[in-house]
Amino acid sequence: MICLGFICSNTNAQKELRYPFSEIDENLLKNSNAVIREDISTYEVIDLGKGKSYLKMAITILNKKADHYAEVNIGYDKLSKIISLEGRSYDKTGRLITQLRNKDIQDYSAFDGFSIYSDNRMKYFDLRYPDYPYTIEYEVEIEENGFMSFNNWVPYSGFNVSSQKSRLEIISPENYEVRYLEINLDPTAKEEIIDGKKIIAWDFGSFEAIEHEARMPYLQRILPQVLTAPSTFELEGYAGNMNNWTSFGLWEKLLNDGRDELPEEYATKIKELVADESSQTEKIKKIYEHLQSNTRYVSIQLGIGGWQTFPAADVASNGYGDCKALSNFMKSMLKSVGITSYYTLVRAGNNAPNIITNFPSNQFNHMILCVPNYQDTIWLECTSQDNPFGYLGSFTGDRDVLVINENGGKIVHTPIYRQEQNSQIQSVNVTLHENGSAQVSVSTRCNGRQYDNYKQILDIGESEQKKWLYKNLDISNFELMEFKFDHKSQIIPELNANINLIVSRFAAVSGKRIFFQPNVLNKSYAMAIPQKERKYDFVLNYPYEDIDTVEINIPQGYHMEYIPETTSIDSRFGHYQSKIISQEGKVVYIRKHVMTKGTFPALQYIDYVKFINKIAEADKTKLVLVRST
């Protein structure tokens, strides 16, 4: 007999003490809000188009910060069916408190606010208990009608959680190939054949909790883990193979072949739209702007709809679609004027971790479009009505993606934005009055990733923009007189801001002297020196540069009492320079701050903090004007 996960588990749960708190090793309590007592995950391949997933999870909740682990959501859809679900909770001694009943389980649509077609549903239950510590335990068995992935394993899913015991198990017919990749751990897989079935299993002991550290890598990059994936698979009659990216791409291509045909009258409309454009880039841009103006994004999740697009004709008629449908629609419009483009699968998210390219598998959550364009490639995010043409930014830029071309799938890398493409150039003109007040005019230009930081300003109304400025401008005692924002929608987008202020206490006046900081709006702030040794590497996600020029018109009869020396600070993390130039009737302050991109060893973090703190100190430089006698 084969024991599948929890199938042979606690039939006498009400009679015996389970998971007593006293059995937790004190090392697992250190820095923990919760302890995973058992994590048993099993996937059984029944045949090419059918599988079963089993999960047993027991978690001891130590304090209210971990109460959310006692609120459990189990998802299912058209291709999956929950065939058993049990839940229990136990007090500190291990005595049974609650046995989950059917009436305690809520069943609802997993509506995300964007989906108009979705068969995704959730079963939800709450096992919270007011006295800490307590333990929740649940077991679920799900039958899957088709699969593209199996269960994976990591010791825990977040910070300040430890793990006592876990097991991952993949069961398949004897001749079926299960693929797996062990990361950050020694090979531990055990394989055996029992009753004609192949069982690959991993058993793991305890893992202590991880505390969050500033700028640390993604947990997925530092935790031990096991990734698993099928070789051959089938979804709603579409059989595929993911032994390599080429074959995975061929399966995706098969799903969507023939769905990029536009109605003849719509194709004619697109040809007329670009008839006067001689440049291919301008044709692509004009069609992209047409897409943005005439469609909107909605999520569509129906069975294989997570992978197969709606036909382009449907989007032409309805004016909406998900990322696949809108990318396919854009592809279809380009095709109608003789421009080739390719679906591209990506793991999207602001600074999301990259996919693991040496393990072909389902690691994607989004689709964009790749348009080869002579010596360059144009990348299009087709779900946004205001995304700058050809710009991917932090959401899908600088990562490996799977381009689906005529020959299948191919891994390529999306654009990396260089330091000078992520710049903020700021010019400030200050008219300083003898009483310490000042009129300040600011002109700012941001591009690339720094554009991303401020893009939300463009999406809100004028009154909200005004509130944002009062909240975020790094200057005290000011009155906002006028402001204007605009932007250039281009492959490296640009945001421009012009702001006029009156600052009532720009400078401090004492006798015949006036004291002020020439760095008006772009100060760095000191970081706390770490009090304990850092464990993990740290990451600077992207390079950028800030260049500030501040021209201060000084009151008549005043001059600089002294001119500070130029400050230069260099490190492996970047460079900083600031200098003061005294001219007739004015003082000019010039500041340049450059940061690099990279992953750095933990031992260098203290050097990084010192670098930032030196910049923060330099940014506090004060100038002194003195009245001529």
C-alpha positions as CSV (number, residue, x, y, z in Angstrom):
1,M,0.0,0.0,0.0
2,I,1.3,3.5,-0.9
3,C,0.6,6.2,1.7
4,L,-0.2,9.4,-0.3
5,G,0.7,12.3,2.0
6,F,-1.9,12.5,4.7
7,I,-4.2,9.7,3.5
8,C,-2.8,7.5,6.3
9,S,-2.9,10.3,8.9
10,N,-4.7,11.1,12.1
11,T,-8.0,9.3,12.4
12,N,-7.8,9.6,16.2
13,A,-7.1,13.4,16.1
14,Q,-9.7,14.0,18.8
15,K,-8.3,11.4,21.2
16,E,-4.6,12.2,21.2
17,L,-2.6,15.3,21.9
18,R,-1.1,16.7,18.7
19,Y,1.6,19.4,18.1
20,P,2.1,20.3,21.8
21,F,4.0,23.6,22.1
22,S,6.6,21.9,24.4
23,E,7.9,19.8,21.5
24,I,9.2,22.9,19.6
25,D,13.0,23.3,19.8
26,E,13.9,26.7,21.2
27,N,16.0,27.5,18.2
28,L,12.8,27.4,16.1
29,L,11.2,30.0,18.4
30,K,14.0,32.5,17.9
31,N,12.7,35.5,15.8
32,S,9.6,33.5,14.9
33,N,5.9,34.5,14.7
34,A,4.9,31.0,13.6
35,V,6.4,27.5,13.3
36,I,5.4,25.1,10.5
37,R,5.0,21.8,12.4
38,E,4.3,19.7,9.3
39,D,4.2,20.5,5.6
40,I,3.5,17.4,3.6
41,S,2.9,17.9,-0.1
42,T,2.2,15.1,-2.6
43,Y,1.4,15.1,-6.3
44,E,0.3,12.0,-8.1
45,V,0.3,11.7,-11.9
46,I,-2.7,9.5,-12.8
47,D,-2.1,9.7,-16.6
48,L,-1.1,12.4,-19.1
49,G,-4.2,14.5,-18.6
50,K,-5.1,13.8,-15.0
51,G,-3.5,14.2,-11.6
52,K,-4.1,14.5,-7.8
53,S,-2.6,17.0,-5.4
54,Y,-2.5,16.4,-1.6
55,L,-1.5,18.9,1.1
56,K,-1.3,18.6,4.8
57,M,-0.2,21.7,6.7
58,A,0.1,22.3,10.5
59,I,1.3,25.7,11.8
60,T,1.7,26.9,15.4
61,I,0.7,30.5,15.7
62,L,2.9,32.2,18.3
63,N,1.4,35.7,18.3
64,K,-1.1,37.9,16.5
65,K,1.4,38.8,13.8
66,A,0.9,35.3,12.4
67,D,-2.9,35.1,12.8
68,H,-3.3,35.4,9.0
69,Y,-1.9,31.8,8.7
70,A,-5.0,30.6,10.4
71,E,-7.2,32.1,7.6
72,V,-6.9,29.6,4.8
73,N,-7.9,29.9,1.1
74,I,-8.0,26.9,-1.2
75,G,-8.4,27.7,-4.9
76,Y,-10.1,25.6,-7.5
77,D,-11.5,26.1,-11.0
78,K,-13.0,24.3,-14.1
79,L,-9.9,22.1,-14.3
80,S,-9.6,21.2,-10.6
81,K,-12.0,19.8,-8.0
82,I,-11.6,19.7,-4.2
83,I,-12.6,16.1,-3.2
84,S,-11.8,16.4,0.5
85,L,-11.1,19.2,2.9
86,E,-10.5,18.9,6.7
87,G,-9.3,21.3,9.3
88,R,-8.6,21.4,13.0
89,S,-7.1,23.6,15.7
90,Y,-5.3,22.7,18.9
91,D,-4.4,24.6,22.1
92,K,-0.9,25.0,23.6
93,T,-1.0,21.5,25.1
94,G,-2.1,19.9,21.9
95,R,-5.7,19.4,22.9
96,L,-8.3,19.6,20.1
97,I,-10.2,22.9,20.1
98,T,-12.0,23.0,16.8
99,Q,-13.0,20.5,14.2
100,L,-13.8,22.2,10.9
101,R,-17.4,21.6,9.8
102,N,-19.0,22.1,6.3
103,K,-20.9,25.1,7.5
104,D,-17.6,26.8,8.6
105,I,-16.3,26.7,5.0
106,Q,-17.2,29.6,2.7
107,D,-17.3,29.1,-1.1
108,Y,-17.0,32.1,-3.2
109,S,-15.9,33.4,-6.6
110,A,-12.2,34.5,-6.6
111,F,-13.2,37.9,-8.2
112,D,-10.2,40.1,-8.6
113,G,-11.9,43.3,-9.8
114,F,-10.7,42.9,-13.4
115,S,-12.2,39.5,-14.4
116,I,-15.3,39.5,-16.5
117,Y,-15.1,35.8,-17.3
118,S,-13.7,33.6,-14.6
119,D,-14.4,30.1,-13.1
120,N,-11.8,30.6,-10.4
121,R,-13.3,29.9,-7.0
122,M,-12.1,29.8,-3.4
123,K,-13.0,27.8,-0.3
124,Y,-12.2,29.8,2.8
125,F,-12.1,29.0,6.5
126,D,-10.9,30.7,9.6
127,L,-9.3,28.7,12.5
128,R,-8.0,31.7,14.6
129,Y,-8.0,31.3,18.4
130,P,-7.5,34.1,20.9
131,D,-5.0,32.3,23.3
132,Y,-1.4,32.0,22.0
133,P,0.2,29.8,21.1
134,Y,-2.2,27.6,19.2
135,T,-1.9,25.3,16.2
136,I,-4.0,25.0,13.1
137,E,-4.0,21.9,10.8
138,Y,-5.7,21.4,7.5
139,E,-5.6,18.7,4.8
140,V,-6.9,19.0,1.3
141,E,-7.0,16.7,-1.7
142,I,-7.6,18.1,-5.2
143,E,-8.3,16.3,-8.4
144,E,-6.9,18.0,-11.5
145,N,-8.2,17.5,-15.1
146,G,-5.0,18.3,-16.9
147,F,-1.7,19.7,-15.5
148,M,1.2,21.8,-16.4
149,S,3.1,21.8,-13.1
150,F,3.5,19.7,-9.9
151,N,4.0,20.8,-6.3
152,N,7.2,22.6,-5.4
153,W,8.9,22.9,-2.0
154,V,10.4,25.7,0.1
155,P,10.8,25.5,3.9
156,Y,8.4,28.5,4.4
157,S,6.9,31.4,2.5
158,G,7.9,34.5,4.5
159,F,10.0,36.1,7.1
160,N,9.9,35.2,10.9
161,V,8.6,31.7,10.2
162,S,10.5,28.6,11.1
163,S,9.9,25.0,9.9
164,Q,10.1,21.8,11.9
165,K,9.4,19.1,9.4
166,S,8.4,18.9,5.7
167,R,8.1,16.4,2.9
168,L,7.6,16.6,-0.9
169,E,6.5,13.6,-2.9
170,I,5.9,13.1,-6.6
171,I,4.2,9.8,-7.6
172,S,3.9,8.8,-11.3
173,P,3.6,5.8,-13.5
174,E,6.9,3.9,-13.6
175,N,7.8,5.0,-17.1
176,Y,6.8,8.7,-16.7
177,E,9.7,11.3,-16.5
178,V,9.4,13.7,-13.6
179,R,11.9,16.6,-13.8
180,Y,13.2,18.4,-10.8
181,L,15.8,20.9,-9.7
182,E,17.3,21.1,-6.2
183,I,18.5,24.7,-5.4
184,N,20.7,25.7,-2.4
185,L,20.8,22.2,-1.0
186,D,22.7,19.0,-1.4
187,P,20.9,16.3,-3.6
188,T,18.5,14.5,-1.3
189,A,15.9,13.0,-3.6
190,K,15.0,9.4,-2.9
191,E,13.5,7.3,-5.7
192,E,11.8,3.9,-5.5
193,I,9.3,1.8,-7.4
194,I,6.4,0.4,-5.5
195,D,3.5,-1.5,-7.1
196,G,4.4,-0.2,-10.6
197,K,4.5,3.4,-9.4
198,K,7.6,5.6,-9.2
199,I,7.9,7.7,-6.0
200,I,10.4,10.6,-5.8
201,A,10.5,12.0,-2.3
202,W,12.4,14.6,-0.3
203,D,12.3,14.7,3.6
204,F,13.5,17.8,5.4
205,G,14.3,18.6,9.0
206,S,14.1,21.9,10.7
207,F,14.9,25.4,9.4
208,E,15.2,28.5,11.6
209,A,13.3,31.7,10.8
210,I,14.8,34.4,8.6
211,E,14.6,38.0,9.7
212,H,14.2,40.6,7.1
213,E,17.3,42.7,6.2
214,A,17.3,45.9,4.1
215,R,17.8,45.4,0.4
216,M,18.2,41.6,0.8
217,P,17.7,39.3,-2.3
218,Y,14.4,37.7,-2.9
219,L,13.7,34.8,-0.6
220,Q,13.4,32.6,-3.7
221,R,17.1,33.2,-4.3
222,I,18.5,32.4,-0.9
223,L,16.2,29.6,0.4
224,P,16.7,26.0,-0.2
225,Q,14.0,24.7,-2.6
226,V,13.0,22.0,-4.9
227,L,11.3,22.8,-8.2
228,T,9.4,20.0,-10.1
229,A,7.9,19.9,-13.5
230,P,6.4,17.4,-16.0
231,S,8.1,16.4,-19.1
232,T,5.0,15.6,-21.2
233,F,1.7,17.1,-20.1
234,E,-1.8,17.8,-21.4
235,L,-4.4,20.5,-20.9
236,E,-7.9,20.3,-22.3
237,G,-6.7,18.0,-25.1
238,Y,-3.6,20.0,-25.9
239,A,-0.6,17.8,-25.3
240,G,2.8,19.3,-24.9
241,N,6.4,18.8,-23.8
242,M,8.5,21.1,-21.6
243,N,11.8,19.3,-21.6
244,N,13.2,22.4,-23.2
245,W,12.1,26.0,-23.9
246,T,11.8,25.3,-27.6
247,S,9.2,22.6,-27.1
248,F,7.4,24.6,-24.4
249,G,7.1,27.5,-26.9
250,L,5.8,25.1,-29.6
251,W,3.0,24.1,-27.3
252,E,2.1,27.8,-26.6
253,K,2.3,28.5,-30.4
254,L,-0.1,25.5,-31.1
255,L,-2.6,26.9,-28.7
256,N,-2.8,30.3,-30.4
257,D,-2.2,29.5,-34.1
258,G,-4.9,31.0,-36.3
259,R,-6.3,33.3,-33.6
260,D,-4.5,36.4,-34.9
261,E,-6.8,37.0,-37.9
262,L,-8.6,40.4,-38.0
263,P,-12.0,41.0,-39.7
264,E,-11.2,42.3,-43.2
265,E,-12.8,45.7,-42.6
266,Y,-10.8,46.2,-39.4
267,A,-7.5,45.3,-41.2
268,T,-8.4,47.9,-43.9
269,K,-8.9,50.4,-41.1
270,I,-5.5,49.8,-39.7
271,K,-3.8,50.0,-43.1
272,E,-5.5,53.4,-43.6
273,L,-4.4,54.5,-40.1
274,V,-0.7,54.2,-41.0
275,A,-0.9,54.9,-44.7
276,D,1.0,58.2,-44.3
277,E,3.8,56.8,-42.1
278,S,7.0,55.9,-43.9
279,S,8.9,54.8,-40.8
280,Q,8.2,51.3,-39.4
281,T,8.8,52.6,-35.9
282,E,6.1,55.3,-36.4
283,K,3.7,52.7,-37.8
284,I,4.2,50.5,-34.7
285,K,3.7,53.5,-32.4
286,K,0.6,54.7,-34.2
287,I,-1.0,51.2,-34.0
288,Y,0.0,50.9,-30.3
289,E,-1.6,54.2,-29.5
290,H,-4.7,53.0,-31.3
291,L,-4.7,49.9,-29.1
292,Q,-4.4,52.0,-26.0
293,S,-7.3,54.4,-27.1
294,N,-9.7,51.6,-28.2
295,T,-9.2,48.7,-25.7
296,R,-9.2,48.1,-22.0
297,Y,-7.7,45.4,-19.9
298,V,-9.9,42.8,-18.2
299,S,-8.9,39.4,-16.8
300,I,-10.3,36.3,-18.5
301,Q,-9.8,33.0,-16.7
302,L,-11.7,30.1,-18.0
303,G,-10.0,26.7,-18.1
304,I,-7.3,26.8,-20.6
305,G,-8.0,30.5,-21.1
306,G,-5.1,31.1,-18.7
307,W,-2.9,30.1,-21.7
308,Q,-5.0,30.4,-24.9
309,T,-5.9,33.8,-26.2
310,F,-9.3,35.0,-27.3
311,P,-9.4,35.5,-31.1
312,A,-8.4,39.0,-32.4
313,A,-11.8,39.3,-34.0
314,D,-13.4,39.2,-30.6
315,V,-11.2,42.0,-29.2
316,A,-11.9,44.0,-32.3
317,S,-15.7,43.6,-31.7
318,N,-15.7,43.9,-27.9
319,G,-12.9,46.3,-27.2
320,Y,-11.4,44.4,-24.2
321,G,-9.2,41.5,-23.4
322,D,-6.6,40.1,-21.0
323,C,-2.9,40.3,-21.5
324,K,-2.9,37.4,-24.0
325,A,-5.9,38.8,-26.0
326,L,-4.6,42.3,-26.1
327,S,-1.1,41.2,-27.1
328,N,-2.6,39.0,-29.8
329,F,-4.8,41.8,-31.0
330,M,-1.7,44.1,-31.3
331,K,0.1,41.3,-33.1
332,S,-2.8,41.0,-35.5
333,M,-2.9,44.7,-36.3
334,L,0.8,44.7,-37.0
335,K,0.5,41.6,-39.2
336,S,-2.2,43.4,-41.2
337,V,0.4,46.0,-42.3
338,G,3.2,43.5,-42.8
339,I,5.0,43.8,-39.5
340,T,6.1,40.6,-37.7
341,S,5.8,40.4,-33.9
342,Y,5.9,37.6,-31.3
343,Y,4.1,36.7,-28.1
344,T,6.4,36.9,-25.1
345,L,5.9,35.2,-21.7
346,V,7.3,37.0,-18.7
347,R,7.3,36.9,-14.9
348,A,5.9,40.4,-14.3
349,G,6.1,42.5,-11.2
350,N,8.1,45.5,-10.0
351,N,11.6,44.1,-9.7
352,A,10.2,40.6,-9.6
353,P,12.8,37.8,-9.4
354,N,14.1,36.4,-12.7
355,I,12.9,33.0,-14.0
356,I,15.3,30.1,-13.6
357,T,16.4,29.6,-17.2
358,N,18.1,26.2,-16.7
359,F,14.8,24.6,-15.7
360,P,12.1,24.9,-18.4
361,S,8.7,25.1,-16.7
362,N,5.7,27.2,-16.1
363,Q,7.3,30.3,-14.4
364,F,5.3,33.0,-16.1
365,N,2.3,35.2,-15.1
366,H,2.0,37.7,-18.0
367,M,2.3,38.3,-21.7
368,I,3.9,41.2,-23.7
369,L,4.8,41.6,-27.3
370,C,8.2,41.6,-29.0
371,V,8.5,43.5,-32.3
372,P,11.8,43.0,-34.1
373,N,12.6,46.3,-35.7
374,Y,15.7,46.3,-37.9
375,Q,18.7,46.8,-35.6
376,D,16.5,47.2,-32.6
377,T,13.6,45.5,-30.8
378,I,10.5,47.2,-29.6
379,W,8.8,45.8,-26.6
380,L,5.1,46.5,-26.0
381,E,3.1,46.3,-22.8
382,C,-0.4,45.9,-24.3
383,T,-2.6,46.0,-21.1
384,S,-1.9,49.6,-20.2
385,Q,-3.8,52.6,-21.6
386,D,-1.1,55.0,-20.6
387,N,2.2,53.1,-20.7
388,P,4.8,55.0,-22.8
389,F,5.4,53.4,-26.2
390,G,8.1,50.8,-26.1
391,Y,8.9,51.2,-22.4
392,L,8.8,48.2,-20.0
393,G,10.2,49.8,-16.8
394,S,10.4,47.9,-13.5
395,F,7.3,45.8,-14.3
396,T,8.8,43.6,-17.1
397,G,12.2,45.2,-17.9
398,D,15.6,43.7,-17.3
399,R,14.7,40.0,-17.0
400,D,14.7,36.8,-19.0
401,V,11.5,36.1,-21.0
402,L,10.3,33.4,-23.4
403,V,9.7,34.7,-26.9
404,I,7.4,32.5,-29.0
405,N,8.5,32.5,-32.6
406,E,8.0,30.3,-35.6
407,N,10.4,27.6,-34.2
408,G,9.1,27.5,-30.7
409,G,10.3,29.2,-27.5
410,K,13.6,31.2,-27.1
411,I,14.9,32.9,-23.9
412,V,15.9,36.5,-24.5
413,H,16.5,39.4,-22.1
414,T,14.3,42.5,-22.0
415,P,15.9,46.0,-22.0
416,I,18.3,47.0,-19.2
417,Y,18.1,50.7,-18.5
418,R,21.5,52.3,-18.0
419,Q,22.4,55.0,-15.5
420,E,22.0,57.9,-17.8
421,Q,18.5,56.5,-18.9
422,N,17.4,56.6,-15.2
423,S,18.2,60.2,-14.5
424,Q,16.7,63.1,-12.6
425,I,17.9,66.5,-13.8
426,Q,16.8,69.4,-11.6
427,S,17.3,73.1,-12.0
428,V,16.3,75.4,-9.2
429,N,16.3,79.1,-9.2
430,V,16.0,80.9,-5.8
431,T,15.5,84.5,-5.1
432,L,16.6,85.0,-1.5
433,H,15.3,88.0,0.5
434,E,17.0,89.7,3.4
435,N,14.4,88.5,5.9
436,G,15.1,84.8,5.1
437,S,12.1,84.2,2.8
438,A,12.6,83.1,-0.8
439,Q,10.9,82.6,-4.1
440,V,11.8,79.2,-5.5
441,S,11.3,78.0,-9.1
442,V,11.9,74.3,-9.8
443,S,12.2,72.6,-13.2
444,T,12.7,68.8,-13.0
445,R,13.1,66.2,-15.7
446,C,13.0,62.5,-14.9
447,N,13.4,59.6,-17.2
448,G,13.5,55.8,-17.2
449,R,13.2,54.1,-13.8
450,Q,13.0,57.5,-12.1
451,Y,10.0,58.2,-14.3
452,D,8.4,55.1,-12.8
453,N,8.9,56.7,-9.3
454,Y,6.7,59.7,-10.2
455,K,4.4,58.3,-13.0
456,Q,1.4,58.1,-10.6
457,I,1.4,61.9,-10.5
458,L,0.2,61.9,-14.1
459,D,-2.7,59.6,-13.4
460,I,-4.4,61.8,-10.7
461,G,-6.3,65.1,-10.9
462,E,-4.9,68.5,-10.3
463,S,-6.2,68.7,-6.7
464,E,-4.6,65.4,-5.9
465,Q,-1.4,66.5,-7.5
466,K,-1.4,69.5,-5.3
467,K,-1.9,67.4,-2.2
468,W,0.9,65.1,-3.4
469,L,3.3,68.0,-3.7
470,Y,2.5,69.4,-0.2
471,K,3.1,65.9,1.2
472,N,6.3,65.0,-0.8
473,L,8.3,68.1,-1.4
474,D,11.3,67.9,0.9
475,I,11.1,71.6,2.1
476,S,9.4,73.3,5.0
477,N,7.1,76.3,5.3
478,F,6.2,76.7,1.7
479,E,3.2,77.9,-0.2
480,L,2.6,76.3,-3.6
481,M,1.9,79.0,-6.2
482,E,1.7,77.1,-9.4
483,F,2.7,73.8,-10.9
484,K,2.5,71.8,-14.1
485,F,3.3,68.2,-15.1
486,D,3.7,66.8,-18.5
487,H,5.5,63.8,-20.1
488,K,6.9,62.5,-23.3
489,S,5.7,59.0,-24.2
490,Q,8.8,57.5,-25.8
491,I,10.9,54.4,-25.5
492,I,12.8,56.0,-22.6
493,P,9.9,58.1,-21.2
494,E,10.3,61.5,-19.7
495,L,8.3,63.4,-17.0
496,N,8.7,67.1,-16.7
497,A,7.6,69.2,-13.7
498,N,7.6,72.9,-13.2
499,I,6.8,74.2,-9.8
500,N,6.8,77.7,-8.2
501,L,6.9,78.2,-4.4
502,I,7.2,80.9,-1.8
503,V,9.2,79.7,1.2
504,S,8.7,81.8,4.3
505,R,11.7,80.5,6.2
506,F,14.2,79.5,3.6
507,A,17.1,80.9,5.5
508,A,17.9,81.8,9.1
509,V,18.9,85.4,9.8
510,S,21.2,86.4,12.7
511,G,22.5,89.9,12.8
512,K,24.3,90.6,9.6
513,R,24.5,87.0,8.6
514,I,22.1,84.7,6.6
515,F,22.4,80.9,7.0
516,F,20.9,78.4,4.5
517,Q,21.3,75.0,2.9
518,P,21.9,75.3,-0.9
519,N,20.5,71.7,-1.4
520,V,16.9,72.7,-1.7
521,L,14.9,69.6,-2.7
522,N,17.1,66.5,-3.1
523,K,18.7,65.6,0.2
524,S,19.9,62.1,1.2
525,Y,19.3,61.0,4.8
526,A,21.5,59.0,7.1
527,M,21.0,55.3,7.7
528,A,21.3,53.5,11.0
529,I,24.6,51.7,11.5
530,P,23.8,48.0,11.8
531,Q,24.1,46.7,15.4
532,K,24.6,43.1,14.5
533,E,26.3,41.2,11.8
534,R,24.4,41.0,8.5
535,K,23.7,37.5,7.1
536,Y,22.7,38.0,3.5
537,D,24.0,39.8,0.5
538,F,22.3,43.1,-0.5
539,V,21.0,44.3,-3.8
540,L,20.9,47.7,-5.5
541,N,18.2,47.1,-8.1
542,Y,19.1,49.7,-10.8
543,P,21.6,52.4,-11.7
544,Y,20.7,56.0,-11.7
545,E,22.0,59.5,-11.6
546,D,20.7,62.8,-10.0
547,I,22.1,66.1,-11.2
548,D,21.0,69.2,-9.4
549,T,21.9,72.8,-10.2
550,V,20.7,75.4,-7.7
551,E,21.2,79.1,-8.6
552,I,20.6,81.4,-5.6
553,N,20.2,85.1,-6.2
554,I,21.5,86.7,-2.9
555,P,20.3,90.0,-1.4
556,Q,22.1,93.1,-2.5
557,G,25.0,94.0,-0.2
558,Y,25.7,90.4,0.8
559,H,28.5,88.1,-0.1
560,M,29.8,84.6,0.8
561,E,31.6,84.6,4.1
562,Y,33.6,81.5,2.9
563,I,33.4,79.1,0.0
564,P,33.3,75.4,1.0
565,E,35.7,73.0,-0.8
566,T,34.3,70.6,-3.4
567,T,33.1,67.4,-1.8
568,S,33.8,64.1,-3.6
569,I,32.9,60.7,-2.3
570,D,33.7,57.5,-4.3
571,S,32.9,53.9,-3.6
572,R,32.0,50.7,-5.4
573,F,28.4,51.6,-4.9
574,G,28.5,54.9,-6.7
575,H,29.9,58.5,-6.7
576,Y,28.9,61.8,-5.2
577,Q,30.2,65.3,-5.9
578,S,29.0,68.7,-4.8
579,K,30.6,72.1,-5.3
580,I,29.8,75.8,-4.7
581,I,30.6,78.5,-7.2
582,S,30.4,82.1,-6.1
583,Q,29.4,84.7,-8.8
584,E,28.5,88.3,-8.8
585,G,25.1,88.5,-7.0
586,K,24.6,84.8,-6.9
587,V,25.7,81.4,-5.5
588,V,25.6,78.3,-7.7
589,Y,25.4,74.9,-6.1
590,I,26.0,71.8,-8.3
591,R,25.4,68.3,-7.1
592,K,25.8,64.9,-8.8
593,H,24.9,61.6,-7.2
594,V,25.4,58.4,-9.2
595,M,24.4,54.9,-7.9
596,T,25.4,51.6,-9.5
597,K,23.5,48.3,-9.8
598,G,24.6,45.0,-8.4
599,T,24.5,42.4,-5.7
600,F,27.1,42.9,-3.0
601,P,28.4,40.6,-0.2
602,A,26.9,41.1,3.3
603,L,30.3,42.2,4.7
604,Q,30.2,45.2,2.5
605,Y,26.9,46.5,3.8
606,I,28.5,48.6,6.5
607,D,30.6,50.3,3.8
608,Y,27.3,51.0,1.9
609,V,25.8,52.6,4.9
610,K,28.9,54.7,5.5
611,F,28.8,55.8,1.9
612,I,25.1,56.9,2.2
613,N,25.8,58.6,5.5
614,K,28.7,60.6,4.0
615,I,26.4,61.8,1.3
616,A,23.7,62.7,3.8
617,E,26.2,64.7,5.8
618,A,27.4,66.5,2.6
619,D,23.8,67.3,1.7
620,K,23.4,69.2,5.0
621,T,26.2,71.7,4.1
622,K,25.2,75.3,5.1
623,L,26.3,78.5,3.5
624,V,26.8,81.8,5.3
625,L,26.1,85.1,3.7
626,V,27.4,88.2,5.4
627,R,26.3,91.8,4.8
628,S,29.1,94.1,3.6
629,T,30.0,96.9,6.0
